[in-house]
């Protein structure tokens, strides 16, 4: 099955999270002193939406404007690592950056810098929109969505039947007419519709009223107002209001939740889902995203846990809890494409070596680079969900690089388990484990199970059956 082609249009940012410890006040001012321990960069703005859509399995092209500067080059490199094609119109200024200074995963201060006006879009940018299966406009109010030639290209895409999702911004442009789905949050919808919450608690009735107003004002096919823990309300041109509930509220970081919602909805529409299906899936995905830690989980190539993984804790939270009580953290990794008895044997043996088992799995783009264009057979979301259903697995984390080294350095497992014949071969991850004294345990392969062999045998049988018809 071919992967849906999605164009994301909007204002890209480079986000940086600077983590450290605060143990004293500055002697020259009553402000905390942050001793920096780690700095992580990640795609932000429309670039975050593009990264999330790529993690969902779409072929993503990002049409944006970057400055010719170190931040722009770093952001472009982060996107290329995720398999995203960048069509850069160029920026008359420096690439926007948002820097969050944090202690104990709590923000102390945000520093914004950079910005400028985008140059006129290229023919390549307009052509990318013309050929997309679907388009997501991630408007951050910095000028990309107001460019006339791009708006004309968006109207043409709608005219040929490509679904367009528009995630609006209070300082951005008005959506073009006939968008398939507009996705303001409650505060944005109230501001756009010039109404106030009803004051009776959750404001759902006012959200529905605002959605009705925006359907008419924007000439939109559907408007979905996201209301945080209360779920979302969906209103279409026919006037029917649909309440889409979310799961029970849970603590988490809401940063990027709107991008998670809009990107998942756009990917589902690109794949042929109807709007209600897309909104239902997007609501669940956004809820899981917040519980997992929000946009910070996208840093360092770590893919975001999906709704199917939300029943168990995020890997980082689990490791912190186990370490706090003096427990032993065990981890293993691999593609786990077409889970077979050999995989299960290795995972069960690994879980018996400590107090928790974290499984690090290659994302779809990583598997394709390692195994070829025909792989994976099962998407990263589905592979993660199957692993999470096993009693011996306590947490799953998806990574986008070719090796789990970055995730291992962050989690620092006490024991790393490898299945197969590595008892007589060098272990690729050994050098990483040496940095903190982690141990390696090899679990011999059970039988002759192999995903590649299973695929080859299935292909041979299909070919033989076809030949006998």
Helices and strands as residue ranges (DSSP letters): E 5-10, E 12-25, E 32-45, H 46-55, E 59-64, H 70-81, E 85-88, E 91-103, E 106-118, H 123-130, E 134-138, G 144-146, H 148-159, E 163-167, E 181-182, H 186-193, H 204-218, E 222-226, G 228-230, E 232-236, E 241-244, H 257-270, H 275-292, G 294-301, G 307-309, H 315-324, E 329-334, H 341-351, E 356-362, H 364-371, H 380-388, E 395-399, H 405-411, E 415-419, G 422-424, H 430-433, E 439-443, H 451-468
